[in-house]
């Protein structure tokens, strides 16, 4: 399952498609010149179109709209705690030599729980995440999360860590096996808004009693038509395609 997830992460990178089209164009140009040139022009057109942000934003907006943002918790006392999914921490090598945590663009996954912990002292925080690196495992995400929350001043007795999961499905299944966890009690599930549909489906399938607490929104109600950035849009395309294919794969495999 983990290898399949890594393969999915690669094939949903739109820049990889551009590289593949260029390679095919170069390989076929000698024997089928017109076909090769067509593939090269197609690669260029694909690259230029990828930078127009309204297109990937429309896909991400549909995912993010499934579970709207929650500004307050009037019934916070009924929750046992907050389940925080990994995915917001830079790889181990980025942590070395600096003496401070390194977060990526999904940092709200880590920081979003802090105000809740401050306002509601009874809540526990369960962080779930193992090693997401295929060739350079390094520290698990749980180990890096322990450092982060210690730096934020969260009391150790309020923290639980699940260090073995490498996919969203494993997040749900392995977290439920912790002896301190009762998955039938109400829990808040905190992850990126665009990832929430798949996360909720996996946790509910595993028998969790969870309420969505989405963070890390990447789109608003609309995107200006003039927004263009190859770097930003390529990342958004990757997120959107990965999630839609992940949702399909989870349904077909019975994990949601």
C-alpha positions, -999 to +999 in steps of 0.1 A: +000+000+000+028+024+009+047+017-024+014+023-043+010+056-025+045+066-034+039+057-071+006+077-070+025+107-056+048+105-086+023+100-114+001+129-101+029+154-106+020+173-137+056+183-145+064+146-148+038+145-177+056+173-194+089+155-191+074+123-204+059+141-234+093+157-242+111+124-239+086+107-262+089+136-287+127+134-287+127+096-291+102+096-320+114+127-338+141+108-359+117+082-373+084+101-371+094+137-373+059+152-374+047+131-345+078+139-325+074+177-331+037+173-322+046+157-288+071+185-281+045+212-288+020+193-267+045+193-238+050+230-242+012+237-243+007+214-213+034+232-193+019+267-201-016+257-193-006+242-160+004+276-147-032+290-149-043+287-113-082+289-117-081+254-131-065+235-102-083+258-078-116+246-091-107+210-083-093+218-049-123+240-040-147+211-045-127+190-020-124+219+005-162+226+003-171+192+017-162+202+053-164+240+060-140+257+084-150+256+121-144+288+140-154+277+174-163+246+195-194+254+216-196+217+226-158+212+231-163+194+265-177+163+248-145+156+227-118+134+240-091+150+219-077+160+186-063+136+160-036+154+140-025+138+108+011+141+096+022+157+064+033+191+076+069+184+086+100+187+064+121+156+060+147+147+086+176+162+067+160+197+069+159+195+107+195+187+112+220+213+122+195+241+130+181+232+164+145+242+155+115+225+139+110+227+101+075+229+088+063+228+052+034+246+034+008+226+053+021+240+086-015+246+099-018+209+104+007+213+133-003+248+145-041+245+142-044+224+173-025+248+196-053+273+202-077+244+209-053+230+235-050+264+252-087+270+253-097+235+264-073+220+289-091+186+289-083+178+253-056+154+244-036+155+211-029+124+192-004+128+164-002+100+139+026+097+113+055+074+107+081+077+080+069+089+047+102+086+030+109+056+008+147+057+005+157+080+034+134+072+064+152+092+091+132+102+121+095+093+120+070+122+118+059+113+153+095+119+166+097+152+148+062+162+161+073+154+197+101+180+193+077+206+178+050+203+205+077+203+232+090+236+218+054+249+218+051+242+255+024+215+253+026+193+284+038+158+276+009+141+295-015+156+269+003+141+240-001+107+223+020+096+193+014+068+167+048+064+149+042+035+124+016+047+099+026+057+064-008+063+047-041+079+057-056+044+060-029+033+084-033+066+104-069+055+111-062+018+118-030+020+138-041+050+159-071+030+171-048+003+184-031+026+209-041+014+245-049+050+256-074+056+227-111+049+227-122+055+191-159+053+200-156+086+220-159+118+200-126+131+185-117+160+163-099+151+131-075+178+120-059+178+086-057+199+054-092+208+041-084+193+006-074+161+023-103+159+047-128+140+025-104+110+022-093+113+059-129+113+071-138+084+049-109+063+062-114+071+098-152+065+097-145+032+079-122+022+107-149+029+133-138+062+146-163+088+160-147+118+144-158+154+136-139+172+108-117+202+118-102+213+085-072+237+083-048+246+055-073+259+030-056+266-004-086+283-022-112+309-014-146+314-028-132+322-062-099+327-080-090+358-100-087+349-137-054+367-138-036+344-114-008+326-131+022+308-116+039+277-128+053+268-094+021+274-074-002+259-099+019+227-104+017+221-067-020+226-067-025+203-096-005+177-078-026+180-046-059+178-064-050+149-087-034+130-058-066+134-037-091+125-064-072+094-074-066+086-037-104+088-031-110+065-060-084+040-049-097+039-013-133+033-026-122+005-049-100-012-022-127-009+005-107+015+027-134+041+028 
